[in-house]
Amino acid sequence: MIAEFTHSTGYVQVAWSHGDWTPYLRYDMRNMGLGDPFYAPVGADLDQWEQTIGLRRELGENAAVKVEVRLGAAEDASGAEDEYVSGAF
């Protein structure tokens, strides 16, 4: 018998361009079935969600700078949820 595992993942992103400035929002989610041998070496439940808010500024034709903040949560194998906040620029 072949085991079957169901995984779903996706994201939606919205951005508004105003001249050189582009604010954006993004939502990512991942729902992974436990026990899949492909992900077994990771040894964790890979369920996760993440929200991102950011601002991008065009500096020229081939250059841009952006700042963003992420809020998310990931489950461990026991089902406990670990929340996190991160930022990047």
N, CA, C and O of each residue as an XYZ file, in Angstrom:
356
protein
N       0.836     -1.183      0.000
C       0.000      0.000      0.000
C       0.880      1.246      0.000
O       1.864      1.319      0.737
N       0.532      2.196     -0.806
C       1.284      3.449     -0.900
C       0.630      4.482      0.018
O      -0.579      4.706     -0.039
N       1.447      5.100      0.858
C       0.931      6.135      1.753
C       0.710      7.432      0.972
O       1.469      7.761      0.060
N      -0.327      8.150      1.341
C      -0.618      9.429      0.710
C      -0.529     10.542      1.740
O      -0.940     10.376      2.888
N       0.005     11.663      1.324
C       0.143     12.819      2.199
C      -0.409     14.035      1.473
O      -0.191     14.209      0.274
N      -1.118     14.863      2.204
C      -1.698     16.065      1.626
C      -0.984     17.291      2.172
O      -0.848     17.459      3.384
N      -0.533     18.139      1.264
C       0.126     19.389      1.635
C      -0.572     20.522      0.889
O      -0.963     20.360     -0.267
N      -0.726     21.649      1.537
C      -1.251     22.821      0.842
C      -0.421     24.032      1.247
O      -0.027     24.183      2.403
N      -0.171     24.876      0.278
C       0.616     26.071      0.532
C       0.171     27.158     -0.438
O      -0.313     26.868     -1.532
N       0.338     28.399     -0.031
C      -0.044     29.482     -0.915
C       0.275     30.835     -0.308
O       0.662     30.949      0.855
N       0.103     31.844     -1.125
C       0.297     33.206     -0.644
C      -0.558     34.164     -1.463
O      -0.964     33.850     -2.582
N      -0.821     35.310     -0.905
C      -1.478     36.399     -1.620
C      -0.706     37.667     -1.278
O      -0.325     37.881     -0.128
N      -0.480     38.502     -2.282
C       0.262     39.742     -2.063
C      -0.461     40.870     -2.777
O      -0.937     40.714     -3.902
N      -0.533     42.015     -2.096
C      -1.147     43.209     -2.649
C      -0.134     44.334     -2.542
O       0.499     44.507     -1.501
N       0.025     45.106     -3.625
C       0.962     46.228     -3.632
C       0.319     47.413     -4.345
O      -0.488     47.240     -5.259
N       0.685     48.607     -3.918
C       0.183     49.835     -4.530
C       1.374     50.697     -4.909
O       2.121     51.127     -4.030
N       1.569     50.958     -6.182
C       2.684     51.805     -6.626
C       2.250     53.263     -6.656
O       1.204     53.606     -7.207
N       3.079     54.116     -6.052
C       2.861     55.565     -6.023
C       4.188     56.211     -6.389
O       4.995     56.516     -5.510
N       4.417     56.420     -7.673
C       5.700     56.957     -8.116
C       6.811     55.963     -7.814
O       6.752     54.811     -8.244
N       7.820     56.406     -7.078
C       8.945     55.534     -6.717
C       8.660     54.662     -5.496
O       9.471     53.798     -5.163
N       7.535     54.866     -4.827
C       7.208     54.153     -3.581
C       6.167     53.077     -3.832
O       5.193     53.304     -4.550
N       6.372     51.899     -3.238
C       5.414     50.798     -3.352
C       5.227     50.141     -1.983
O       6.056     49.324     -1.583
N       4.153     50.479     -1.254
C       3.835     49.732     -0.041
C       3.181     48.400     -0.415
O       2.484     48.312     -1.426
N       3.404     47.365      0.401
C       2.828     46.057      0.086
C       2.488     45.278      1.346
O       3.056     45.504      2.415
N       1.550     44.358      1.191
C       1.125     43.412      2.222
C       1.181     42.025      1.615
O       0.899     41.849      0.430
N       1.546     41.037      2.424
C       1.631     39.659      1.940
C       1.223     38.704      3.057
O       1.531     38.931      4.227
N       0.530     37.638      2.683
C       0.170     36.570      3.623
C       0.589     35.243      3.004
O       0.199     34.926      1.880
N       1.392     34.462      3.744
C       1.830     33.128      3.311
C       1.291     32.086      4.279
O       1.182     32.350      5.477
N       0.953     30.905      3.772
C       0.568     29.795      4.646
C       1.064     28.486      4.072
O       1.191     28.310      2.860
N       1.341     27.565      4.999
C       1.783     26.220      4.607
C       1.175     25.239      5.594
O       1.328     25.398      6.805
N       0.486     24.227      5.085
C      -0.121     23.180      5.901
C       0.392     21.847      5.368
O      -0.010     21.403      4.293
N       1.273     21.222      6.118
C       1.949     20.010      5.650
C       1.459     18.790      6.421
O       1.309     18.838      7.642
N       1.212     17.700      5.704
C       0.825     16.453      6.346
C       2.010     15.838      7.086
O       3.123     15.797      6.562
N       1.771     15.366      8.291
C       2.839     14.741      9.083
C       3.170     13.347      8.562
O       2.298     12.643      8.053
N       4.419     12.959      8.691
C       4.834     11.608      8.350
C       5.333     11.411      6.932
O       5.733     10.302      6.579
N       5.325     12.434      6.119
C       5.812     12.314      4.747
C       7.314     12.019      4.777
O       8.077     12.817      5.322
N       7.758     10.894      4.204
C       9.173     10.533      4.281
C      10.101     11.530      3.575
O      11.284     11.598      3.906
N       9.594     12.291      2.627
C      10.420     13.291      1.955
C      10.892     14.360      2.944
O      12.010     14.863      2.834
N      10.028     14.705      3.917
C      10.359     15.741      4.901
C      10.832     15.165      6.232
O      11.097     15.924      7.164
N      10.942     13.852      6.340
C      11.337     13.203      7.596
C      12.668     13.702      8.151
O      12.772     13.848      9.369
N      13.699     13.976      7.337
C      14.969     14.445      7.906
C      14.832     15.760      8.672
O      15.635     16.040      9.561
N      13.837     16.559      8.342
C      13.631     17.819      9.056
C      13.174     17.548     10.484
O      13.550     18.277     11.402
N      12.370     16.512     10.679
C      11.920     16.110     12.006
C      11.010     17.112     12.674
O      11.008     17.221     13.900
N      10.236     17.847     11.897
C       9.352     18.860     12.471
C       8.067     18.936     11.667
O       8.010     18.519     10.510
N       7.041     19.476     12.301
C       5.816     19.809     11.598
C       6.115     21.108     10.853
O       6.563     22.076     11.467
N       5.880     21.147      9.574
C       6.255     22.308      8.782
C       5.104     23.294      8.573
O       5.196     24.172      7.715
N       4.012     23.160      9.353
C       2.911     24.115      9.251
C       3.398     25.494      9.673
O       4.110     25.638     10.667
N       3.006     26.502      8.906
C       3.487     27.852      9.184
C       2.566     28.871      8.534
O       1.975     28.592      7.491
N       2.437     30.045      9.133
C       1.790     31.177      8.478
C       2.652     32.403      8.741
O       3.389     32.460      9.725
N       2.549     33.377      7.854
C       3.378     34.573      7.979
C       2.690     35.749      7.301
O       2.155     35.622      6.199
N       2.710     36.901      7.981
C       2.192     38.145      7.429
C       3.360     39.107      7.261
O       4.216     39.207      8.139
N       3.397     39.813      6.140
C       4.479     40.750      5.860
C       3.896     42.092      5.454
O       2.943     42.158      4.676
N       4.473     43.155      5.984
C       4.146     44.508      5.545
C       5.466     45.168      5.189
O       6.444     45.065      5.930
N       5.486     45.848      4.049
C       6.751     46.423      3.613
C       6.570     47.665      2.765
O       5.464     48.023      2.362
N       7.698     48.308      2.509
C       7.745     49.493      1.678
C       8.989     49.417      0.805
O      10.103     49.236      1.297
N       8.780     49.557     -0.493
C       9.874     49.488     -1.470
C      10.018     50.854     -2.142
O       9.026     51.502     -2.476
N      11.259     51.278     -2.333
C      11.537     52.538     -3.032
C      12.483     52.266     -4.181
O      13.566     51.708     -3.998
N      12.059     52.669     -5.367
C      12.896     52.535     -6.556
C      13.985     53.603     -6.509
O      13.685     54.787     -6.355
N      15.240     53.195     -6.638
C      16.356     54.129     -6.649
C      16.808     54.476     -8.065
O      17.472     55.489     -8.281
N      16.454     53.654     -8.995
C      16.826     53.841    -10.388
C      16.256     52.703    -11.197
O      15.425     51.936    -10.712
N      16.702     52.596    -12.428
C      16.169     51.557    -13.315
C      16.491     50.146    -12.829
O      15.683     49.237    -13.022
N      17.652     49.942    -12.203
C      18.075     48.605    -11.776
C      18.365     48.507    -10.287
O      19.104     47.619     -9.862
N      17.800     49.398     -9.490
C      18.100     49.367     -8.053
C      16.868     49.778     -7.251
O      16.095     50.647     -7.656
N      16.712     49.127     -6.105
C      15.616     49.445     -5.198
C      16.051     49.120     -3.774
O      16.965     48.327     -3.550
N      15.378     49.749     -2.823
C      15.588     49.486     -1.403
C      14.221     49.164     -0.825
O      13.220     49.773     -1.201
N      14.184     48.194      0.100
C      12.909     47.931      0.754
C      13.122     47.621      2.221
O      14.176     47.143      2.639
N      12.089     47.910      2.981
C      12.048     47.646      4.417
C      10.780     46.844      4.657
O       9.715     47.177      4.137
N      10.902     45.772      5.458
C       9.706     44.982      5.752
C       9.770     44.390      7.145
O      10.844     44.196      7.714
N       8.583     44.108      7.681
C       8.434     43.462      8.984
C       7.536     42.255      8.784
O       6.526     42.326      8.082
N       7.919     41.132      9.415
C       7.143     39.896      9.310
C       6.687     39.447     10.694
O       7.420     39.539     11.678
N       5.467     38.965     10.731
C       4.900     38.362     11.930
C       4.403     36.996     11.510
O       3.692     36.877     10.512
N       4.765     35.961     12.254
C       4.334     34.633     11.855
C       4.351     33.651     13.000
O       4.670     33.995     14.138
N       4.002     32.428     12.677
C       4.007     31.345     13.648
C       4.275     30.043     12.918
O       3.854     29.852     11.778
N       4.984     29.151     13.597
C       5.281     27.828     13.062
C       4.985     26.804     14.143
O       5.235     27.048     15.323
N       4.453     25.661     13.740
C       4.160     24.582     14.688
C       5.336     23.632     14.771
O       6.028     23.384     13.784
N       5.553     23.096     15.985
C       6.536     22.018     16.100
C       5.791     20.689     16.010
O       4.567     20.674     15.877
N       6.503     19.594     16.081
C       5.893     18.269     15.901
C       4.833     17.960     16.946
O       3.949     17.141     16.693
N       4.897     18.596     18.122
C       3.897     18.347     19.160
C       2.631     19.167     18.955
O       1.643     18.972     19.663
N       2.653     20.088     17.982
C       1.499     20.943     17.732
C       1.584     22.292     18.426
O       0.708     23.136     18.237
N       2.626     22.515     19.229
C       2.805     23.805     19.888
C       3.204     24.852     18.845
O       3.997     24.576     17.945
N       2.650     26.045     18.979
C       2.908     27.097     18.013
C       3.921     28.094     18.561
O       3.746     28.621     19.660
N       4.965     28.349     17.809
C       5.991     29.322     18.169
C       5.812     30.548     17.296
O       5.919     30.459     16.073
N       5.534     31.711     17.917
C       5.355     32.939     17.175
C       6.679     33.680     17.054
O       7.563     33.533     17.898
N       6.809     34.476     16.000
C       8.030     35.237     15.790
C       7.737     36.539     15.069
O       6.725     36.674     14.382
N       8.632     37.487     15.237
C       8.624     38.752     14.521
C      10.006     38.951     13.951
O      10.993     38.729     14.653
N      10.112     39.365     12.693
C      11.419     39.631     12.098
C      11.324     40.854     11.200
O      10.240     41.251     10.774
N      12.453     41.426     10.928
C      12.501     42.593     10.070
C      13.678     42.499      9.129
O      14.642     41.781      9.393
N      13.597     43.226      8.027
C      14.694     43.220      7.047
C      14.722     44.563      6.340
O      13.708     45.251      6.220
N      15.894     44.910      5.883
C      16.028     46.098      5.039
C      17.181     45.901      4.087
O      17.473     46.785      3.281
